[in-house]
Amino acid sequence: MWTYTVNLVRDLSPGVKRFIATESLFGIGVGIFSLILNLHLLNLGFSKGDIGRITSLGALTIGLASLPAGFIVKRIGRKTMLVTGMLLAFLSLALFGFGTSLSAVTVAQLIWSLGITAIVNSEIQLIFQYCRSKKEETSAYSLLFAVFTFFTGLGTWLGGYLPDWLPGHTTLYQFAFFVAGGCLALSGILRGLLLPSTHARVKDTAAAKISDVQPAKPSDRPKRGHAMYFLLLLSLLIFNSGFTFGLLSPFLNVILKFRFQMEDGNISSLLALSGFFFFIGSIIMPYVVERWGSRRTFVFLFLYNMFVVALMALAMPSYVFAVLLLIRGTGFTMLNNLMDSECMSAVAEEDRNLFAVMRTVSRSIGNTIASYWAGYILAGNHYSLPFLLTAVAILAGYAVYAWFVQGMLDRRLQGQS
């Protein structure tokens, strides 16, 4: 397994290696932010319902802003879009650190969402355009997410202790926002300086330009309609992914704090360790897919995640819950990485900007609905219900995959359509 991973890294394209290397600072910043935000808002006097509404507002903003983002990325380029998004994220973290009112927090959340919109509508297409083959695309995505999750875990751990090392004035967490923002700003600057600005896959790019200039022939219209139907089915699958994420992931620190009465340091340590299990899932995913194939891996991961998250709804000691949280992290990461990488790889190069928008909108709508609902559930102190709902949602996602997506995805990846 170690030799396999070393060979993957060694054979990556130069642009891919630079992209992955600069992901470390981005991961640290996001990890700090993800841990401290809810705790910061609670210290400012916001309720769990308020936090749910703020979280859902962010997800909704990403969905709405993705529509114009798809047009903007065509005009300014993927690299410029990515760097701009990271600098907007830095600006929002600075505002989170200074703001204390509901209006200031809302503006900060909106700016953060706009930054994330720019990032998610450019990053995967950008790293994929640096790849030389579809096999490298899967490897690049998995390694990118592996680095992101590893350093997100490190950032999460730091987020639990930075308030003690650098206590702020508005709340204990104030200066931790500035550290996170500095990481994002530095990552954005390095990417602006180091990442190539040209396509690696010249033939694909040239074909895309020709298709943009020449009008579609009547005989091409059925193919375009078929392609759009395929994108809609993939978006439905991504919607389910966003829904399952929004029910649990934004609120794990709140659940740990109130369901098991954990201290901030213990929460950060557990979530950081969970990040390491995310890393393991990202690293082994390409190996598992190569051994089992895409279809078998999808089926196993859907059923595995559904079973584990259903168990987490049961009454249990905190240490048992912690073990389930860790093993869930590996399977959840593998499923989402496989879904994102396989779906994007199956989409033609000329449709990838469009699919990125559809993917982001679909995921954001699912995330918005789920996080808004979860905020009210947690406000009623129902800490097990989100896990049961997540298990049901995963089962629904499996049904969508098995009935509608599986066959078309297999044919696309094999080049049969």
N, C-alpha and C positions, 0 to 999 in steps of 0.2 A: 504493500500500500504506500509506504514512504517513497520507494523508488518510482512508483507510478506518479505520485504528486510532484516529485523533483523533476521528472521528465516533462510533465505538463508545464511547469514554470519555465524550464529551460527553452522549450520550443515556442513560447509565446512571441508574438510580434513585438517590436520595440515600443510602439505606441500603447499596446495593451499593458506592458510591464510598467510604463510610467503612470498610466491611469491607476493601476492597482496600487502602486507604491504610495501615491498621494491620497489614497482612500483612507489611510490610517488616521490622519489628522481629522478628516471628516467624521470618521467613526467615533473618535474620542469626544468631539464636540457634541454629536448627537446623543451619545451615551450619557454625558453629564446632564444635558438638557432634558432627556426623557425621564430621568430619575427625579430631578429637583422641581420640575414645573408644577406638578400637582401638589407637592408638599409646600412649595412657595405660595401657591394660591390658597391653600388651607390656612397657612400662617397669616395671610392677609385678611382672612375672615370670610372667604368665599365658601359656599356650601358645596357638597358633592353634586347636587343638581346643577349649580353654576358651572362647575368643572365639566360636567357632561355637555352642557350647552356650548361652552367655549370650545371644547374638543370637536363637537359636531360642526360648529361654525367653521373651524379650520378645514375639516374634511370637505364641507360643502364648497368652500372657497376654492379649494384645489380643483374640484370637479368643474365649477363654472369657469375658472380662469384657464383651464386646459383647452377650452374651445379656441379662444384667440391665441393661446400659446402655440397651437399647431401651425398657425399662419406665421407667427413671429419667427419661429425656429427656421422656417424656410427662407425668411428674409435675412436674418442675421447669422445663421449657421449654428450648428449644434454646440460647438466648443464655446462660442460667445454666450450662448444661452445658458450653458452649464455654469460658467464662471460668474455670470450675472446673478444667477440663482443663489450661488453660495455667498456672494457678497450681500444680497438681500437678507439671507438667513442670519448673517453676522449683525446686520443692522437691527433686526428684530430682537436678537438676544440682548443687545445693548439696551433697547427700549424696555424689555422685560425686567432688566436689572434696575432701571430707574423708575419705572411706572408702578403706581400702587392703586390707582383707581380702576374701576371696571372699564371705563372708556380707554385708558392707556393700555390695559391688558388686551382689550379687544383689538386695538390698532396693531399691537405687537403680534398678536395671533394672525391677523390678516396679512401682515408683511411676511411673517414666517411661512404662511401658506403660499403666498406668491413666489417666494424663493424656492420652496419645495416643488411647486408647479413647474418652474423653469428647469429644475434639476431632473425630475422624473420624466419630463417630456424631451429630454436630450441625452441623458447619460447612457442608457442601454443602446440606443441607435449609434451613439458616438463610439462606444467601445467595440460594438459589433463592426463598425466600418473600418476599424483598425485590424480586424481579423482577416486571415487568409482563407478560411474555410468555415463551413457550418459546424464541424467538429470543434474547431477552435472557439467558436462562439459559445458553445455550451461550457467549455473549460474556462473561458475568460469570465463568463457570468458567475460561475460557481466560485472561482478564486477571488473575484471582486467581492462577492458577498461574504466569503470566508474572512477576508481581511476586514471588511466592514463590521461583521459581527464580533470578531475577536477584539477589535479596538473599541467597539461600542461597549463590550463587556468591561474593558479597562476603564472607559469613561464613566460607566455606571458605578463601578467601584470607587473611582475618584469622586463622583458626585455625592457619595455617602460621607466622605471625610473632608472634602473641601470646605463645607460650612464650619467645621471645627477649626480647620487650619486658617481659613480666611473668612471670619464671620462678617456678614454685611450689616448695613444700617436699617434698611427697610424691613428685611427679614434676614435670618442667618444665611440664606441661599443667594443673596444679591451678588456677591463677588464671583460665585461659581458661574453665574451667567456670563460674566465678562471673560472668564477663562475659556468657557465653551465657545464664545463668539470669536475669541482670538484664534482658536484652532480652526474654525471654519474659514475665517479670513485668510489665514496663512495657506490653507489647502487650496482655496480659490486662486490665490496669487500664483502659487506653484503650478497649478494646472494651466493657468493662462500662459506661463512662461515655458513649460516643458512639453505640453501635449502638441502633437502635430496638428496642422490645420487642414490637411488634405486627406482625401480618401485613400485607403490602402487598396480597396477593391475597385480599380479604375474601370474595369469593364462594366460592372454593375452601375457605377455612377454615370458612365456615358450612355448606357441604355436608358437609365432613368431620365436623363436630360432629353434624349430623343423622344421618349414617350410623352414628356411634358410639352414638347414643341408640336409634335404631329397630332392631329385630331384622331380620335378613336375611329376605327373602321366599323361599319355595321356588324361585321362578323366577330369583332372583339367585344361587343356589348354583352352578349351572354356570359362571356368569361369574366367581365368586370362585375356583372351581377352576381355571379357565383362567388367571386372573391369577396364582395361586400357581405354576402350571406355568411361566409366563413368568418370574417372579422366580427360580425355580430354575435356569432356563436361563441367565439373566443372571449368576447367582452362579457357575455353572460357568465362564463366560467370565472372571469376575473372579478365580476361583481360579487360572486359568492366568496371569493378570497378576501375581498375588502370587508365584507360583512362579518366573516369569522374573526378577522383581525380586530375590528372595531368593538366587538363584544367584550374582549378580554384584554388585549395587549396594552391599550392606553391606561388601564386601571389596575394592573397587577400590583403596583406599589400601594394603592389604596386598599386593595383586597388584603394584602399581607399585613398592612398596618392595623386594619380594623377587624379582620376575621381572626387573625392569630396574634394581635397585639405586639407586633415586632417593632423593634427600634430601627431608626433610620440606617444605622451602620449595618445591622443584620440584613435589612432589606436590600441595601446596595450590594452587599457581599453575595447574597443569593442570586440577585438578578445579574450580577457580573459573572458568576459561575454559570448561570443559564446562558449568558452570552458565549461562554466557551463551548457549551454544547451546541449552540447555533453554529459556531465555527466548525465543529466536528461534522455536523450535518452538511455544511457547505463543501467541505473538503472531500467527503466520501461520496457525494451525490454523483459526480461524473463516473466514478468507478462502478457504482451500483448500476447506473444506466447502461454502461458498456457491458456489464455482465448479464443483467436481467432484460435489458431492453426497456424502451419508454413505457409501453403499455403495462407490463407486469409491475414496474416500479410505481406507476400512477395508482394502480389498484391497491397495492400493498399500503402505500402511504395514506391514501384516503381512509382505509379501514383502520390502520394503526392509530392515526390521529383521532378518529372518532371514538375509538375504544378508550384511549388514555384520557381524553378530556372529559368523557362521561364519568370515569372513575374519580376525577378531581372534584366532582360535585358532591361526593359522599362525605359524611362527617369522619374526620381522621385527625391524628396528631399532626402537628406542624412539620415534623421531620419526614413523615410519609408524604405529605403534600409537596414538600420540597423535592423529594426524589421524583415524583410524578411530573413536577414542573420542569425538571431538568431533562428527563427523557422525552417529554412532550416537545421541548425546545428543538431537539435534534430532528424529530419527525416533521414538525411544523415548518422548519427551515427548509428541509429537503423537498417537501411538497410545494412550497411557494417558489423556491428556486427552480424546480423542475417545470412548474407551470409557466413562469415568466420566460425562462430561456427557450423552452420548446415552442411556446406560442410565438415568440418573436422570430425564432429561426424559421418557423413554418410560413411566415409572412414574407412576400416578395419585397426586395429592397425599396422599390418605388412606393410601396404601401406602408412602410414602417413608420414614417412620421404620422400618418393618419391613424395607424393602429395604436401608436403611443398615446395619442389624444384619447381615442376610444377606451383604451385600457385605463388611463388615469381617471377619466370621467366615470367609468363603470366602478372602479375600485373606490373612488371617492363617494359615490352615491351609496354604495354598500356600507362603507365606513361611517358615513354621516348618519344613516338610519340606525346602525347598530350602536354607535357611541352615544347618540342622543337617548336611545332606549335604555342602554346600560346605565347611563347617569341616573335616570329615574329609578331603575331597579336597585342600584346601590344606595340611593337616598333612602329607600325603604329598608335598608339593611338586609337585603336578600343576596347574600354573598355566594350562594351555590347556584342560583338560577342562571347566571350568565354561562356557566360551564355546560349545563344541560342544553341551553339554547344553541351553544356553539356546536355541540355534538349533533344536534338535529340539522343545523346548517351544513355541516360537513357531509352528512348523509345526502342532503339535497344536492350539494356540489358533485358528489360522486354520481348521482343519477344523471345530472346534466352531462358530465363527462362520458359516462357509459352509453347513454342513449343518443346523444347528439354530436359530440365532439370527437370521440375516440377514432372512429373510422376515417373521418376527414383529416384529422391531425396526422394519422399514420400515413395516409396517401401523400399529403403535402411534404412531410419529412423525407419520404422515399422518392420524391420527385415524380409521382405518378399523376399529378393533376396540374 
